Amino acid sequence: MEIESTSANLYIVATPIGNLADLSPRAIEVLQTVDVIAAEDTRHSGHLLQHYAIKTSTVSLHEHNEQQRSKVLLSRLQQGESVALISDAGTPLISDPGYRLVSLVREHNIKVVPVPGSCALIAALSASGLPSDKFSFEGFLPSKAGAKRQVLESLKNTSQTIIFYESPRRLRATLNEMLEVVGPDRLICLARELTKVHETIVTKPLSELVAWVESDSNQQRGECVLLVAGKIEQTDPGVIEVERVLSLLLDDLPMKKAAAITAQLLGTSKNKAYDLALKLKQT
Ligand code: SAM
């Protein structure tokens, strides 16, 4: 591998979101060769660094000390040292600290180099089966019910896939709130424990997903990403269009699968598509 000159660069290094093997060889090399690693929680990151026998010294940079710590790191960069920024998991700055540091460092014309890797929202989107050509990442919803409802109301007519981070403690309340705001038929993906042993990525109409999560407490645990399909303008596609897609799919697929794909493609309910598939089969 080509060894990079790390002098006076700030590296933004993505770390695994669960599976330690997801640290790239380039990330390992950078973390080994910089002068200092700024970590959100030095103890937490200690496990990862130990796993890869990385002995570089660490300093903390978290939301409560970012402003002051950024100035110290800037001065080290100005003296020619190289710095890597990591967060507890995934890509720094994505619902994680680092924005102040990066903007300060760029203002002083010091090079900022991304070392890309894991990011929960991208991993979830890539496997969700929801449209990925356009999406909007909303980070964490407000914890207070009123503010949460307001954000959901403001997003309910968005046509692109909407992605949220959510804590397991609030998952059920958030899902029920979403059900009230966007209705039972909208597709939603729950992506839990990505890259870990109990990884679960399930996409269903909201009412089905809520019932499933309510009935299985295992689904209420662990880290999760919620992805809500955008509103399809033509929410109730004409019967002719549903029949056209169904009759194409029914040539090669069982009825349940054909109905599920038709519902997903056309943004209609799976039950409606299934009823039409039944009628088509009978005729
Ligand atoms: N910077 C991180 C990234 O690149 O994804 C996100 C940090 S944010 C503080 C933590 C949130 O990311 C969690 O509450 C959860 O919503 C999501 N997350 C992180 N790891 C995850 C995983 N393995 N599976 C599902 N969601 C995860």
Residues whose N, C-alpha, C, O or C-beta is under 5 A from the ligand:
A	BS01	SAM	I17 G18 A89 G90 T91 P92 I94 S95 D96 S118 C119 A120 L121 Y165 E166 S167 A191 R192 E193 L194 E223 C224 V225
